[in-house]
Amino acid sequence: MRRRVWFHRAAAIAWALTLPVALKWWPQSVAFVIVASVYANAYTSWAAAEAASDRDVVERLDRIETMLATLTKPQE
């Protein structure tokens, strides 16, 4: 889980570091703007899908319910 967080932070830092180059190159390159825009849209959609995924939470809740069931099960 933490790998994803650091991956997203690293991507944000990488894009921030491209700012000086982008400002210099942007007026001369429509292709750069297109690539940056498509990447931003794809990346945002992917990140939103990761955030909306509740698989990890559901798995953890299932484990908790199983543990609670074994703890509260009457002794035979």
C-alpha positions as CSV (number, residue, x, y, z in Angstrom):
1,M,0.0,0.0,0.0
2,R,2.8,2.5,0.9
3,R,4.5,1.8,-2.4
4,R,1.5,3.2,-4.2
5,V,1.7,6.4,-2.1
6,W,5.4,6.9,-2.8
7,F,4.9,6.1,-6.5
8,H,2.2,8.9,-6.7
9,R,4.4,11.3,-4.8
10,A,7.4,10.5,-7.0
11,A,5.3,11.1,-10.1
12,A,4.2,14.4,-8.8
13,I,7.7,15.5,-8.0
14,A,8.9,14.3,-11.4
15,W,6.3,16.5,-13.1
16,A,7.2,19.4,-10.9
17,L,10.8,19.1,-11.9
18,T,9.9,19.2,-15.6
19,L,8.3,22.6,-15.1
20,P,11.4,24.7,-16.2
21,V,11.9,22.6,-19.3
22,A,8.2,22.7,-20.1
23,L,8.1,26.5,-19.8
24,K,11.0,26.8,-22.2
25,W,9.8,24.1,-24.6
26,W,6.1,24.7,-24.4
27,P,5.8,27.7,-26.8
28,Q,7.5,25.6,-29.5
29,S,5.9,22.2,-29.0
30,V,2.2,21.4,-29.3
31,A,3.2,17.7,-29.1
32,F,4.5,18.3,-25.5
33,V,1.3,19.9,-24.4
34,I,-0.7,17.0,-26.0
35,V,1.5,14.3,-24.3
36,A,1.4,16.1,-20.9
37,S,-2.4,16.5,-21.1
38,V,-3.1,12.9,-22.1
39,Y,-0.7,11.7,-19.4
40,A,-2.4,13.9,-16.8
41,N,-5.8,12.6,-17.7
42,A,-4.7,9.0,-17.7
43,Y,-2.8,9.3,-14.5
44,T,-5.7,11.0,-12.7
45,S,-8.1,8.4,-13.8
46,W,-5.8,5.6,-12.7
47,A,-5.2,7.3,-9.3
48,A,-9.0,7.7,-8.8
49,A,-9.5,4.1,-9.6
50,E,-6.9,3.1,-7.0
51,A,-8.5,5.4,-4.4
52,A,-12.0,4.0,-5.1
53,S,-10.8,0.4,-4.9
54,D,-12.0,-1.0,-1.6
55,R,-10.5,-4.5,-2.0
56,D,-7.9,-4.0,0.7
57,V,-10.4,-2.6,3.2
58,V,-12.9,-5.5,2.5
59,E,-10.2,-8.1,3.0
60,R,-9.1,-6.5,6.2
61,L,-12.7,-6.3,7.5
62,D,-13.2,-10.0,6.6
63,R,-10.1,-11.0,8.6
64,I,-11.3,-8.9,11.6
65,E,-14.8,-10.5,11.4
66,T,-13.2,-14.0,11.3
67,M,-11.0,-13.2,14.3
68,L,-13.9,-11.8,16.2
69,A,-16.0,-14.9,15.4
70,T,-13.3,-17.2,16.8
71,L,-12.9,-15.1,19.9
72,T,-16.6,-14.9,20.7
73,K,-17.3,-18.5,19.8
74,P,-18.6,-20.3,22.8
75,Q,-16.1,-22.8,24.3
76,E,-17.1,-26.4,23.9
